[in-house]
Amino acid sequence: MTDNKRLVPEKYDVNAKWDDCLDLTVRRFVYSSAAGAFGGLLFFRSPVTRWASVALGAGIGIGSAYTECSRNFYGYDAPVSQDGKQ
């Protein structure tokens, strides 16, 4: 019996792109939050500023993952015109 499955080109495989995106987002969120926690413990004494450094690290991780995922889905960074519209 032959297998008549069609292989989807990598460019159009949305499921693989979503899997890569979720994996990248979780990893960058965890690693950058851990780096923010370490930096907060090292540099700050107040619990509020320590949590702020963790939040900053998490935001940087999610933002960089979002940028990388948009490149994977669209193939480029979306250009922004002078009036702010895409």
N, C-alpha and C positions, 0 to 999 in steps of 0.2 A: 504494500500500500504506500503510495507516495504522499508526501506532505506538501500540500499546495498553499502553504502559508506564504503570504507576501511579506517581504521585509520592508519596513517603513524606513525611508532615508532618515539619517540622523537629524537633518535640518527640520523635519516635520514631526518628529517623535515628541509629542507634547508630554506624554507620561514620563519619559526619561528626563525631560527638562524640569518638570515639577519635582521629581525625586531629587535631582541634583540641587535644585533651589532650596528645598526644605532641609536637606542635609547641610548645605552651606550656611543657611541661616541659623540653624541650631548650633553648629560648631562655632561660628563667629560670635554669636550671642554669648555662649558659655565662656569661650576663651577671653573675650574682651571684658566680660563681667568679672571674671577671675583676676584679670590684670588690673581692673579698676579697684577691686577689693584689696589686692596686694598693695597697690599704690596708696590707697586710703589708709591702710594699716601702717604703712611706712611713713607717710607724710603728715597725716592729720590726727588730731586728738579727739575732736568732737564726733560723736556718732552721726550727727546730721551731715557733716562734711564727708564722712566716710561713705555714707549711703549715697551722697551726691556723686562721689567719684565712681561708685558702682553703676549708678544710673547713666553717667556720662559714658562709661565704657560700654554699657549695653546699647546705648543709642548709636555709638560709633560702629559697633558690630552689626547692628541691624541695618544701618545706613549703607555700610559697605557691601553687605549681602544683597540689599535691594539694587544697588548699582550693578553688581555683577550679574544678578538675575535678569535685569532689564537688558543687559548686553547679550545674555544667552537667548532670551526670547526674541528680541528685535534685531540683534546683530550689530547694534551700534548704540551710542548714547543719543537719546532723543534730542535734537537741536531745539533750542529755545530762541524765538525771534526777538526782535527789539521790544515788541509790545508785550512780551511775556506769555504769548500763546504758543502752543506746540503745533 
